[in-house]
Amino acid sequence: MTATVFQAFKMIFGLIIGGFILYFFLSYATNYASTEEFRIKDEIITSFVSTTQDVYNTNVPVSFTEFGESGLDFDLSIDTDYNPPVHFSGIRSAAGTTTLNIPLIMLPGDYVYIQRECVDMEWWSFCFLEALSDMAVIFVPVENDEDTKLLIEDIVNAMPATNQLHAPKVTFGFCDGSDVSHNTLCSGTVCERYNFGDQIKGIEASSKCTAELPDNYRLVTISDSCSSSYVSRGVCLRPPDEHGIGHAYIAGSTGETYIYKNTLDLIALITGNDESTIHGITGHNYYTYVNDMFSDFVATASEMMSNRANLLAGKPGINPECHYSGFSAKLDAISTFLSSNPSYYTDYTDTLEMVSLIEEARSSYVTLDNKGCEP
């Protein structure tokens, strides 16, 4: 009897020890797998950030495929809070946030095409990156006038054209009520930037889009009637005025008006669109983010270029027709304005002043360049 009890005790004790060892092994294996996955994600995100820096510096576009090839779920987004030196923007994922030192507009996906785009001011260019997965921009031209066509052309020309078989593509189409023209619009296939021009020339006035669209479609309505109450889906753009300034509205943005002045603003609004996340409406976040960076970068660039102009003005033997002091004054006006109006882009009058200051500096620089003053 005693032996039987002892044998039973050994069996129970063995089961307990075995269970403990099994639990320890499984816990270790789970933690190891989780740690290994975290490490792989971190390496791939670091590689992505490094690739974006290379594209920014070299202006050589690339397809980044490591997200999809890993088979992991990255849940990527852009941390759009830009408030240096307290906080810089970055790539946000479940593994944390990796800081970005360059402006980047992103539509995450397994495969993304990275391209540099610039706002050229002649004396300096503000460059930003588009890192886009497969995306379709669907236009709703409520009026088919020339202003509408020119606005569509500006948007299309600022988008990537991969012209590669397996690369992520940005494609274009139209929506009229419940009808979507996209998949076979260009000779039986989708339209990219390089073959969409003929479609723009022949656009016809459309009604509001009511068709169901996939998540990677970006709806862009263009109309003189755009307002916060008019827009119910996507982004609604009024064609720009004689100063090149227009108004935009995002569905769900509680009546806010967005003032656009260049293709950077348009790409931010369209790519972000009316997507709603725990971080807010992506179109709003992208628009604010790129404008905050634009203000910061242009303020710094204008100060640096003003100092350069002053040095050239005092250079011995300088051509008396090279009025660098006047160019420097115009650059100083930009940096002074931005120091007191960093959020100028929220007000039409301030935006008009900023656009005018930039144009004055551009004109002054072009005059210097045409006179052979620039080294």
FENZICOR-V780018 format. One record per pair of residues at least 4 apart in sequence whose ideal C-beta (glycine too) atoms are under 6 Angstrom apart, sorted by the first residue. I is the first residue (numbers start at 0). J is the second residue. D is the distance in whole Angstrom. If there is no record, write none. Layout:
i=I j=J d=D
i=I j=J d=D
This chain:
i=13 j=17 d=6
i=27 j=31 d=6
i=37 j=94 d=5
i=40 j=71 d=6
i=40 j=94 d=5
i=41 j=94 d=5
i=43 j=65 d=5
i=43 j=69 d=6
i=44 j=90 d=6
i=44 j=97 d=5
i=46 j=65 d=6
i=47 j=63 d=6
i=48 j=97 d=5
i=50 j=63 d=6
i=51 j=113 d=6
i=51 j=128 d=6
i=53 j=57 d=6
i=54 j=113 d=5
i=54 j=115 d=6
i=55 j=101 d=5
i=55 j=115 d=6
i=55 j=128 d=6
i=58 j=115 d=5
i=60 j=114 d=4
i=61 j=113 d=6
i=62 j=112 d=5
i=62 j=166 d=4
i=63 j=111 d=5
i=63 j=113 d=6
i=64 j=68 d=5
i=64 j=110 d=5
i=66 j=73 d=6
i=66 j=109 d=5
i=67 j=109 d=3
i=67 j=110 d=5
i=73 j=92 d=5
i=74 j=92 d=6
i=74 j=93 d=5
i=75 j=92 d=5
i=75 j=107 d=4
i=76 j=91 d=5
i=77 j=105 d=5
i=78 j=88 d=5
i=78 j=89 d=5
i=78 j=91 d=5
i=78 j=96 d=5
i=79 j=88 d=6
i=79 j=284 d=4
i=79 j=288 d=4
i=80 j=86 d=5
i=81 j=88 d=5
i=81 j=288 d=6
i=81 j=291 d=5
i=81 j=292 d=6
i=82 j=86 d=5
i=83 j=87 d=6
i=87 j=98 d=5
i=88 j=99 d=5
i=89 j=96 d=4
i=89 j=97 d=5
i=89 j=98 d=5
i=89 j=99 d=5
i=90 j=97 d=5
i=91 j=96 d=5
i=99 j=103 d=6
i=102 j=127 d=4
i=102 j=289 d=6
i=102 j=292 d=5
i=103 j=128 d=5
i=103 j=130 d=6
i=104 j=129 d=5
i=104 j=266 d=6
i=104 j=267 d=6
i=104 j=270 d=5
i=104 j=285 d=6
i=105 j=130 d=4
i=106 j=131 d=5
i=106 j=132 d=5
i=106 j=134 d=5
i=106 j=270 d=6
i=108 j=132 d=2
i=110 j=167 d=5
i=111 j=130 d=5
i=111 j=132 d=5
i=111 j=167 d=6
i=112 j=131 d=6
i=112 j=159 d=5
i=112 j=161 d=5
i=112 j=166 d=5
i=112 j=167 d=4
i=113 j=128 d=6
i=113 j=130 d=5
i=114 j=129 d=5
i=114 j=159 d=4
i=115 j=126 d=6
i=115 j=128 d=6
i=116 j=127 d=6
i=116 j=129 d=6
i=116 j=157 d=6
i=117 j=124 d=4
i=117 j=126 d=4
i=118 j=125 d=5
i=118 j=261 d=5
i=118 j=263 d=5
i=119 j=124 d=5
i=120 j=357 d=6
i=120 j=361 d=6
i=121 j=361 d=5
i=121 j=364 d=5
i=121 j=365 d=6
i=122 j=304 d=6
i=122 j=360 d=6
i=122 j=364 d=4
i=123 j=300 d=5
i=125 j=293 d=6
i=125 j=296 d=6
i=131 j=169 d=6
i=132 j=167 d=5
i=133 j=167 d=5
i=133 j=168 d=6
i=133 j=215 d=6
i=134 j=169 d=5
i=134 j=215 d=5
i=135 j=170 d=5
i=135 j=216 d=5
i=136 j=171 d=5
i=136 j=217 d=5
i=137 j=172 d=5
i=137 j=174 d=5
i=137 j=216 d=5
i=137 j=218 d=5
i=138 j=151 d=6
i=138 j=173 d=5
i=138 j=219 d=5
i=139 j=174 d=5
i=139 j=205 d=5
i=139 j=208 d=5
i=139 j=220 d=4
i=140 j=147 d=5
i=140 j=202 d=5
i=140 j=205 d=6
i=140 j=221 d=5
i=141 j=222 d=4
i=142 j=147 d=5
i=142 j=204 d=6
i=143 j=202 d=5
i=143 j=203 d=5
i=143 j=204 d=5
i=146 j=238 d=4
i=147 j=221 d=5
i=147 j=238 d=6
i=148 j=199 d=6
i=150 j=221 d=6
i=150 j=238 d=5
i=151 j=199 d=5
i=152 j=199 d=6
i=153 j=262 d=6
i=154 j=265 d=6
i=155 j=192 d=5
i=155 j=195 d=6
i=157 j=262 d=4
i=157 j=266 d=6
i=158 j=169 d=5
i=158 j=192 d=6
i=159 j=169 d=5
i=160 j=191 d=5
i=160 j=192 d=4
i=160 j=193 d=5
i=161 j=166 d=4
i=161 j=168 d=6
i=170 j=189 d=4
i=170 j=190 d=6
i=170 j=191 d=6
i=171 j=190 d=5
i=171 j=195 d=5
i=172 j=180 d=5
i=172 j=181 d=3
i=172 j=184 d=5
i=173 j=180 d=5
i=174 j=179 d=5
i=174 j=208 d=4
i=174 j=210 d=6
i=175 j=205 d=4
i=175 j=206 d=6
i=176 j=206 d=5
i=176 j=209 d=6
i=177 j=209 d=5
i=177 j=210 d=5
i=179 j=210 d=5
i=180 j=184 d=5
i=183 j=187 d=5
i=184 j=190 d=5
i=185 j=190 d=4
i=185 j=194 d=5
i=190 j=194 d=6
i=190 j=195 d=4
i=208 j=218 d=6
i=212 j=216 d=4
i=217 j=269 d=5
i=217 j=272 d=5
i=218 j=232 d=5
i=218 j=233 d=3
i=219 j=234 d=5
i=219 j=269 d=6
i=220 j=235 d=4
i=221 j=236 d=5
i=224 j=229 d=5
i=225 j=229 d=6
i=225 j=235 d=4
i=225 j=237 d=5
i=225 j=248 d=5
i=227 j=248 d=5
i=227 j=254 d=4
i=230 j=235 d=4
i=230 j=248 d=4
i=230 j=250 d=5
i=231 j=250 d=6
i=232 j=250 d=5
i=233 j=272 d=6
i=233 j=273 d=6
i=234 j=249 d=6
i=234 j=268 d=5
i=234 j=269 d=6
i=234 j=272 d=6
i=235 j=248 d=5
i=236 j=247 d=5
i=237 j=245 d=5
i=237 j=246 d=5
i=239 j=243 d=5
i=239 j=244 d=6
i=239 j=245 d=4
i=240 j=244 d=6
i=242 j=351 d=6
i=244 j=260 d=5
i=244 j=350 d=6
i=245 j=259 d=5
i=246 j=256 d=6
i=247 j=257 d=4
i=247 j=259 d=5
i=247 j=268 d=5
i=249 j=273 d=5
i=249 j=282 d=5
i=250 j=273 d=4
i=251 j=273 d=5
i=251 j=280 d=6
i=252 j=280 d=5
i=252 j=283 d=6
i=257 j=286 d=6
i=258 j=344 d=6
i=258 j=347 d=6
i=258 j=350 d=5
i=259 j=264 d=4
i=259 j=265 d=6
i=260 j=350 d=6
i=260 j=354 d=6
i=262 j=266 d=6
i=263 j=289 d=6
i=265 j=269 d=6
i=266 j=270 d=6
i=267 j=285 d=4
i=267 j=286 d=5
i=267 j=289 d=5
i=268 j=282 d=5
i=268 j=286 d=5
i=271 j=281 d=4
i=271 j=282 d=4
i=271 j=285 d=4
i=272 j=282 d=5
i=274 j=281 d=4
i=275 j=280 d=5
i=279 j=284 d=6
i=284 j=288 d=6
i=290 j=344 d=4
i=292 j=296 d=6
i=293 j=297 d=6
i=294 j=337 d=5
i=294 j=341 d=5
i=298 j=334 d=5
i=298 j=337 d=4
i=301 j=330 d=4
i=301 j=333 d=4
i=301 j=334 d=4
i=302 j=334 d=5
i=304 j=330 d=5
i=305 j=327 d=5
i=305 j=330 d=4
i=305 j=331 d=5
i=308 j=323 d=4
i=308 j=326 d=5
i=308 j=327 d=4
i=309 j=327 d=5
i=311 j=323 d=5
i=312 j=323 d=4
i=312 j=324 d=5
i=317 j=321 d=6
i=320 j=370 d=5
i=321 j=372 d=4
i=326 j=363 d=4
i=329 j=359 d=5
i=329 j=360 d=4
i=329 j=363 d=5
i=330 j=360 d=6
i=332 j=356 d=5
i=333 j=356 d=5
i=336 j=340 d=6
i=340 j=349 d=5
i=343 j=349 d=4
i=343 j=350 d=6
i=343 j=353 d=5
i=344 j=350 d=6
i=367 j=372 d=4
i=367 j=373 d=6
i=368 j=373 d=5
